[in-house]
């Protein structure tokens, strides 16, 4: 728990007053559309300068959460036979597994530029991690394409890193490499 100056606390609430939203079904879940930097600047503009670190502590103290986009929107009307195709896949999968035949699920994961590029996340280190200011593919040393494979019968996953092109040939090479 942090100790806060009452003036900072009051200005924090004033800044978030018109920039807070929440879940009507869960009143304890709320968020803001302002960044920590914007909140700090606005609190400072009210005469109580604070850092983004203090803003983060205040947001946690008042149970504000970070939001992520949810993939929920469909891209057009549903096909009337959509469920039938999945039922057929389930039927075929059961038949193939019963016969001892392979059932493999494959999905190409997010492509990543190779080189000194920024990556989301953190790492424990004693020194600073420096990356290129811009993520231009032309200054990298290629792109890695990671097809992920899952062998349903063996309950095993496999990741095949490759710098080729995302083609059916790459998919076949990945399957062949998985068999080794």
MODELLER restraints for C-alpha pairs under 7 A, 6 or more apart:
rsr = mdl.restraints
at = mdl.atoms
rsr.add(forms.Gaussian(group=physical.xy_distance, feature=features.Distance(at['CA:8:A'], at['CA:48:A']), mean=5.80, stdev=0.5))
rsr.add(forms.Gaussian(group=physical.xy_distance, feature=features.Distance(at['CA:11:A'], at['CA:43:A']), mean=5.71, stdev=0.5))
rsr.add(forms.Gaussian(group=physical.xy_distance, feature=features.Distance(at['CA:11:A'], at['CA:46:A']), mean=6.71, stdev=0.5))
rsr.add(forms.Gaussian(group=physical.xy_distance, feature=features.Distance(at['CA:12:A'], at['CA:43:A']), mean=6.13, stdev=0.5))
rsr.add(forms.Gaussian(group=physical.xy_distance, feature=features.Distance(at['CA:15:A'], at['CA:39:A']), mean=6.82, stdev=0.5))
rsr.add(forms.Gaussian(group=physical.xy_distance, feature=features.Distance(at['CA:15:A'], at['CA:42:A']), mean=6.55, stdev=0.5))
rsr.add(forms.Gaussian(group=physical.xy_distance, feature=features.Distance(at['CA:15:A'], at['CA:43:A']), mean=6.66, stdev=0.5))
rsr.add(forms.Gaussian(group=physical.xy_distance, feature=features.Distance(at['CA:19:A'], at['CA:32:A']), mean=5.46, stdev=0.5))
rsr.add(forms.Gaussian(group=physical.xy_distance, feature=features.Distance(at['CA:19:A'], at['CA:33:A']), mean=5.97, stdev=0.5))
rsr.add(forms.Gaussian(group=physical.xy_distance, feature=features.Distance(at['CA:19:A'], at['CA:34:A']), mean=6.81, stdev=0.5))
rsr.add(forms.Gaussian(group=physical.xy_distance, feature=features.Distance(at['CA:20:A'], at['CA:30:A']), mean=6.87, stdev=0.5))
rsr.add(forms.Gaussian(group=physical.xy_distance, feature=features.Distance(at['CA:20:A'], at['CA:31:A']), mean=5.63, stdev=0.5))
rsr.add(forms.Gaussian(group=physical.xy_distance, feature=features.Distance(at['CA:20:A'], at['CA:32:A']), mean=4.41, stdev=0.5))
rsr.add(forms.Gaussian(group=physical.xy_distance, feature=features.Distance(at['CA:20:A'], at['CA:33:A']), mean=6.84, stdev=0.5))
rsr.add(forms.Gaussian(group=physical.xy_distance, feature=features.Distance(at['CA:21:A'], at['CA:30:A']), mean=5.61, stdev=0.5))
rsr.add(forms.Gaussian(group=physical.xy_distance, feature=features.Distance(at['CA:21:A'], at['CA:31:A']), mean=5.46, stdev=0.5))
rsr.add(forms.Gaussian(group=physical.xy_distance, feature=features.Distance(at['CA:21:A'], at['CA:32:A']), mean=6.06, stdev=0.5))
rsr.add(forms.Gaussian(group=physical.xy_distance, feature=features.Distance(at['CA:22:A'], at['CA:29:A']), mean=5.66, stdev=0.5))
rsr.add(forms.Gaussian(group=physical.xy_distance, feature=features.Distance(at['CA:22:A'], at['CA:30:A']), mean=3.96, stdev=0.5))
rsr.add(forms.Gaussian(group=physical.xy_distance, feature=features.Distance(at['CA:22:A'], at['CA:31:A']), mean=6.02, stdev=0.5))
rsr.add(forms.Gaussian(group=physical.xy_distance, feature=features.Distance(at['CA:23:A'], at['CA:29:A']), mean=5.76, stdev=0.5))
rsr.add(forms.Gaussian(group=physical.xy_distance, feature=features.Distance(at['CA:23:A'], at['CA:30:A']), mean=6.45, stdev=0.5))
rsr.add(forms.Gaussian(group=physical.xy_distance, feature=features.Distance(at['CA:29:A'], at['CA:64:A']), mean=6.95, stdev=0.5))
rsr.add(forms.Gaussian(group=physical.xy_distance, feature=features.Distance(at['CA:30:A'], at['CA:64:A']), mean=5.19, stdev=0.5))
rsr.add(forms.Gaussian(group=physical.xy_distance, feature=features.Distance(at['CA:30:A'], at['CA:65:A']), mean=6.25, stdev=0.5))
rsr.add(forms.Gaussian(group=physical.xy_distance, feature=features.Distance(at['CA:31:A'], at['CA:64:A']), mean=4.92, stdev=0.5))
rsr.add(forms.Gaussian(group=physical.xy_distance, feature=features.Distance(at['CA:31:A'], at['CA:65:A']), mean=5.26, stdev=0.5))
rsr.add(forms.Gaussian(group=physical.xy_distance, feature=features.Distance(at['CA:31:A'], at['CA:66:A']), mean=6.50, stdev=0.5))
rsr.add(forms.Gaussian(group=physical.xy_distance, feature=features.Distance(at['CA:36:A'], at['CA:52:A']), mean=5.43, stdev=0.5))
rsr.add(forms.Gaussian(group=physical.xy_distance, feature=features.Distance(at['CA:36:A'], at['CA:55:A']), mean=6.07, stdev=0.5))
rsr.add(forms.Gaussian(group=physical.xy_distance, feature=features.Distance(at['CA:36:A'], at['CA:56:A']), mean=6.74, stdev=0.5))
rsr.add(forms.Gaussian(group=physical.xy_distance, feature=features.Distance(at['CA:37:A'], at['CA:52:A']), mean=5.72, stdev=0.5))
rsr.add(forms.Gaussian(group=physical.xy_distance, feature=features.Distance(at['CA:40:A'], at['CA:50:A']), mean=5.65, stdev=0.5))
rsr.add(forms.Gaussian(group=physical.xy_distance, feature=features.Distance(at['CA:40:A'], at['CA:51:A']), mean=5.97, stdev=0.5))
rsr.add(forms.Gaussian(group=physical.xy_distance, feature=features.Distance(at['CA:40:A'], at['CA:52:A']), mean=5.78, stdev=0.5))
rsr.add(forms.Gaussian(group=physical.xy_distance, feature=features.Distance(at['CA:40:A'], at['CA:55:A']), mean=6.29, stdev=0.5))
rsr.add(forms.Gaussian(group=physical.xy_distance, feature=features.Distance(at['CA:43:A'], at['CA:49:A']), mean=6.14, stdev=0.5))
rsr.add(forms.Gaussian(group=physical.xy_distance, feature=features.Distance(at['CA:43:A'], at['CA:50:A']), mean=6.98, stdev=0.5))
rsr.add(forms.Gaussian(group=physical.xy_distance, feature=features.Distance(at['CA:44:A'], at['CA:50:A']), mean=6.25, stdev=0.5))
rsr.add(forms.Gaussian(group=physical.xy_distance, feature=features.Distance(at['CA:93:A'], at['CA:103:A']), mean=6.53, stdev=0.5))
rsr.add(forms.Gaussian(group=physical.xy_distance, feature=features.Distance(at['CA:96:A'], at['CA:102:A']), mean=6.76, stdev=0.5))
rsr.add(forms.Gaussian(group=physical.xy_distance, feature=features.Distance(at['CA:96:A'], at['CA:103:A']), mean=6.85, stdev=0.5))
rsr.add(forms.Gaussian(group=physical.xy_distance, feature=features.Distance(at['CA:97:A'], at['CA:103:A']), mean=6.84, stdev=0.5))
rsr.add(forms.Gaussian(group=physical.xy_distance, feature=features.Distance(at['CA:97:A'], at['CA:153:A']), mean=6.34, stdev=0.5))
rsr.add(forms.Gaussian(group=physical.xy_distance, feature=features.Distance(at['CA:102:A'], at['CA:153:A']), mean=6.51, stdev=0.5))
rsr.add(forms.Gaussian(group=physical.xy_distance, feature=features.Distance(at['CA:103:A'], at['CA:151:A']), mean=6.04, stdev=0.5))
rsr.add(forms.Gaussian(group=physical.xy_distance, feature=features.Distance(at['CA:103:A'], at['CA:152:A']), mean=5.56, stdev=0.5))
rsr.add(forms.Gaussian(group=physical.xy_distance, feature=features.Distance(at['CA:103:A'], at['CA:153:A']), mean=6.35, stdev=0.5))
rsr.add(forms.Gaussian(group=physical.xy_distance, feature=features.Distance(at['CA:104:A'], at['CA:149:A']), mean=6.72, stdev=0.5))
rsr.add(forms.Gaussian(group=physical.xy_distance, feature=features.Distance(at['CA:104:A'], at['CA:150:A']), mean=5.52, stdev=0.5))
rsr.add(forms.Gaussian(group=physical.xy_distance, feature=features.Distance(at['CA:104:A'], at['CA:151:A']), mean=4.62, stdev=0.5))
rsr.add(forms.Gaussian(group=physical.xy_distance, feature=features.Distance(at['CA:104:A'], at['CA:152:A']), mean=5.91, stdev=0.5))
rsr.add(forms.Gaussian(group=physical.xy_distance, feature=features.Distance(at['CA:105:A'], at['CA:149:A']), mean=5.69, stdev=0.5))
rsr.add(forms.Gaussian(group=physical.xy_distance, feature=features.Distance(at['CA:105:A'], at['CA:150:A']), mean=5.05, stdev=0.5))
rsr.add(forms.Gaussian(group=physical.xy_distance, feature=features.Distance(at['CA:105:A'], at['CA:151:A']), mean=6.58, stdev=0.5))
rsr.add(forms.Gaussian(group=physical.xy_distance, feature=features.Distance(at['CA:106:A'], at['CA:147:A']), mean=6.84, stdev=0.5))
rsr.add(forms.Gaussian(group=physical.xy_distance, feature=features.Distance(at['CA:106:A'], at['CA:148:A']), mean=5.64, stdev=0.5))
rsr.add(forms.Gaussian(group=physical.xy_distance, feature=features.Distance(at['CA:106:A'], at['CA:149:A']), mean=4.50, stdev=0.5))
rsr.add(forms.Gaussian(group=physical.xy_distance, feature=features.Distance(at['CA:106:A'], at['CA:150:A']), mean=6.40, stdev=0.5))
rsr.add(forms.Gaussian(group=physical.xy_distance, feature=features.Distance(at['CA:107:A'], at['CA:147:A']), mean=5.67, stdev=0.5))
rsr.add(forms.Gaussian(group=physical.xy_distance, feature=features.Distance(at['CA:107:A'], at['CA:148:A']), mean=5.27, stdev=0.5))
rsr.add(forms.Gaussian(group=physical.xy_distance, feature=features.Distance(at['CA:107:A'], at['CA:149:A']), mean=6.62, stdev=0.5))
rsr.add(forms.Gaussian(group=physical.xy_distance, feature=features.Distance(at['CA:108:A'], at['CA:146:A']), mean=5.88, stdev=0.5))
rsr.add(forms.Gaussian(group=physical.xy_distance, feature=features.Distance(at['CA:108:A'], at['CA:147:A']), mean=3.97, stdev=0.5))
rsr.add(forms.Gaussian(group=physical.xy_distance, feature=features.Distance(at['CA:108:A'], at['CA:148:A']), mean=5.82, stdev=0.5))
rsr.add(forms.Gaussian(group=physical.xy_distance, feature=features.Distance(at['CA:109:A'], at['CA:146:A']), mean=5.48, stdev=0.5))
rsr.add(forms.Gaussian(group=physical.xy_distance, feature=features.Distance(at['CA:109:A'], at['CA:147:A']), mean=5.77, stdev=0.5))
rsr.add(forms.Gaussian(group=physical.xy_distance, feature=features.Distance(at['CA:109:A'], at['CA:148:A']), mean=6.59, stdev=0.5))
rsr.add(forms.Gaussian(group=physical.xy_distance, feature=features.Distance(at['CA:111:A'], at['CA:143:A']), mean=6.59, stdev=0.5))
rsr.add(forms.Gaussian(group=physical.xy_distance, feature=features.Distance(at['CA:111:A'], at['CA:144:A']), mean=5.82, stdev=0.5))
rsr.add(forms.Gaussian(group=physical.xy_distance, feature=features.Distance(at['CA:111:A'], at['CA:145:A']), mean=5.01, stdev=0.5))
rsr.add(forms.Gaussian(group=physical.xy_distance, feature=features.Distance(at['CA:111:A'], at['CA:146:A']), mean=6.78, stdev=0.5))
rsr.add(forms.Gaussian(group=physical.xy_distance, feature=features.Distance(at['CA:112:A'], at['CA:143:A']), mean=5.57, stdev=0.5))
rsr.add(forms.Gaussian(group=physical.xy_distance, feature=features.Distance(at['CA:112:A'], at['CA:144:A']), mean=5.42, stdev=0.5))
rsr.add(forms.Gaussian(group=physical.xy_distance, feature=features.Distance(at['CA:112:A'], at['CA:145:A']), mean=6.98, stdev=0.5))
rsr.add(forms.Gaussian(group=physical.xy_distance, feature=features.Distance(at['CA:113:A'], at['CA:137:A']), mean=6.44, stdev=0.5))
rsr.add(forms.Gaussian(group=physical.xy_distance, feature=features.Distance(at['CA:113:A'], at['CA:140:A']), mean=6.54, stdev=0.5))
rsr.add(forms.Gaussian(group=physical.xy_distance, feature=features.Distance(at['CA:113:A'], at['CA:142:A']), mean=6.05, stdev=0.5))
rsr.add(forms.Gaussian(group=physical.xy_distance, feature=features.Distance(at['CA:113:A'], at['CA:143:A']), mean=4.43, stdev=0.5))
rsr.add(forms.Gaussian(group=physical.xy_distance, feature=features.Distance(at['CA:113:A'], at['CA:144:A']), mean=6.38, stdev=0.5))
rsr.add(forms.Gaussian(group=physical.xy_distance, feature=features.Distance(at['CA:114:A'], at['CA:140:A']), mean=5.60, stdev=0.5))
rsr.add(forms.Gaussian(group=physical.xy_distance, feature=features.Distance(at['CA:114:A'], at['CA:141:A']), mean=5.38, stdev=0.5))
rsr.add(forms.Gaussian(group=physical.xy_distance, feature=features.Distance(at['CA:114:A'], at['CA:142:A']), mean=5.37, stdev=0.5))
rsr.add(forms.Gaussian(group=physical.xy_distance, feature=features.Distance(at['CA:114:A'], at['CA:143:A']), mean=5.43, stdev=0.5))
rsr.add(forms.Gaussian(group=physical.xy_distance, feature=features.Distance(at['CA:114:A'], at['CA:144:A']), mean=6.61, stdev=0.5))
rsr.add(forms.Gaussian(group=physical.xy_distance, feature=features.Distance(at['CA:115:A'], at['CA:140:A']), mean=4.93, stdev=0.5))
rsr.add(forms.Gaussian(group=physical.xy_distance, feature=features.Distance(at['CA:115:A'], at['CA:141:A']), mean=5.87, stdev=0.5))
rsr.add(forms.Gaussian(group=physical.xy_distance, feature=features.Distance(at['CA:116:A'], at['CA:131:A']), mean=4.99, stdev=0.5))
rsr.add(forms.Gaussian(group=physical.xy_distance, feature=features.Distance(at['CA:116:A'], at['CA:132:A']), mean=5.78, stdev=0.5))
rsr.add(forms.Gaussian(group=physical.xy_distance, feature=features.Distance(at['CA:117:A'], at['CA:131:A']), mean=5.21, stdev=0.5))
rsr.add(forms.Gaussian(group=physical.xy_distance, feature=features.Distance(at['CA:117:A'], at['CA:132:A']), mean=5.50, stdev=0.5))
rsr.add(forms.Gaussian(group=physical.xy_distance, feature=features.Distance(at['CA:117:A'], at['CA:135:A']), mean=5.90, stdev=0.5))
rsr.add(forms.Gaussian(group=physical.xy_distance, feature=features.Distance(at['CA:118:A'], at['CA:131:A']), mean=5.63, stdev=0.5))
rsr.add(forms.Gaussian(group=physical.xy_distance, feature=features.Distance(at['CA:118:A'], at['CA:132:A']), mean=6.99, stdev=0.5))
rsr.add(forms.Gaussian(group=physical.xy_distance, feature=features.Distance(at['CA:142:A'], at['CA:163:A']), mean=6.82, stdev=0.5))
rsr.add(forms.Gaussian(group=physical.xy_distance, feature=features.Distance(at['CA:143:A'], at['CA:163:A']), mean=5.70, stdev=0.5))
rsr.add(forms.Gaussian(group=physical.xy_distance, feature=features.Distance(at['CA:144:A'], at['CA:161:A']), mean=6.37, stdev=0.5))
rsr.add(forms.Gaussian(group=physical.xy_distance, feature=features.Distance(at['CA:144:A'], at['CA:162:A']), mean=5.49, stdev=0.5))
rsr.add(forms.Gaussian(group=physical.xy_distance, feature=features.Distance(at['CA:144:A'], at['CA:163:A']), mean=4.68, stdev=0.5))
rsr.add(forms.Gaussian(group=physical.xy_distance, feature=features.Distance(at['CA:145:A'], at['CA:161:A']), mean=5.92, stdev=0.5))
rsr.add(forms.Gaussian(group=physical.xy_distance, feature=features.Distance(at['CA:145:A'], at['CA:162:A']), mean=5.25, stdev=0.5))
rsr.add(forms.Gaussian(group=physical.xy_distance, feature=features.Distance(at['CA:145:A'], at['CA:163:A']), mean=5.84, stdev=0.5))
rsr.add(forms.Gaussian(group=physical.xy_distance, feature=features.Distance(at['CA:145:A'], at['CA:166:A']), mean=6.93, stdev=0.5))
rsr.add(forms.Gaussian(group=physical.xy_distance, feature=features.Distance(at['CA:146:A'], at['CA:159:A']), mean=6.29, stdev=0.5))
rsr.add(forms.Gaussian(group=physical.xy_distance, feature=features.Distance(at['CA:146:A'], at['CA:160:A']), mean=5.58, stdev=0.5))
rsr.add(forms.Gaussian(group=physical.xy_distance, feature=features.Distance(at['CA:146:A'], at['CA:161:A']), mean=4.61, stdev=0.5))
rsr.add(forms.Gaussian(group=physical.xy_distance, feature=features.Distance(at['CA:146:A'], at['CA:162:A']), mean=6.33, stdev=0.5))
rsr.add(forms.Gaussian(group=physical.xy_distance, feature=features.Distance(at['CA:147:A'], at['CA:159:A']), mean=5.98, stdev=0.5))
rsr.add(forms.Gaussian(group=physical.xy_distance, feature=features.Distance(at['CA:147:A'], at['CA:160:A']), mean=5.63, stdev=0.5))
rsr.add(forms.Gaussian(group=physical.xy_distance, feature=features.Distance(at['CA:147:A'], at['CA:161:A']), mean=6.93, stdev=0.5))
rsr.add(forms.Gaussian(group=physical.xy_distance, feature=features.Distance(at['CA:148:A'], at['CA:158:A']), mean=5.90, stdev=0.5))
rsr.add(forms.Gaussian(group=physical.xy_distance, feature=features.Distance(at['CA:148:A'], at['CA:159:A']), mean=4.64, stdev=0.5))
rsr.add(forms.Gaussian(group=physical.xy_distance, feature=features.Distance(at['CA:148:A'], at['CA:160:A']), mean=6.59, stdev=0.5))
rsr.add(forms.Gaussian(group=physical.xy_distance, feature=features.Distance(at['CA:149:A'], at['CA:157:A']), mean=5.70, stdev=0.5))
rsr.add(forms.Gaussian(group=physical.xy_distance, feature=features.Distance(at['CA:149:A'], at['CA:158:A']), mean=5.06, stdev=0.5))
rsr.add(forms.Gaussian(group=physical.xy_distance, feature=features.Distance(at['CA:149:A'], at['CA:159:A']), mean=6.20, stdev=0.5))
rsr.add(forms.Gaussian(group=physical.xy_distance, feature=features.Distance(at['CA:150:A'], at['CA:156:A']), mean=5.79, stdev=0.5))
rsr.add(forms.Gaussian(group=physical.xy_distance, feature=features.Distance(at['CA:150:A'], at['CA:157:A']), mean=4.36, stdev=0.5))
rsr.add(forms.Gaussian(group=physical.xy_distance, feature=features.Distance(at['CA:150:A'], at['CA:158:A']), mean=6.25, stdev=0.5))
rsr.add(forms.Gaussian(group=physical.xy_distance, feature=features.Distance(at['CA:151:A'], at['CA:157:A']), mean=6.26, stdev=0.5))
rsr.add(forms.Gaussian(group=physical.xy_distance, feature=features.Distance(at['CA:158:A'], at['CA:178:A']), mean=6.65, stdev=0.5))
rsr.add(forms.Gaussian(group=physical.xy_distance, feature=features.Distance(at['CA:160:A'], at['CA:174:A']), mean=5.87, stdev=0.5))
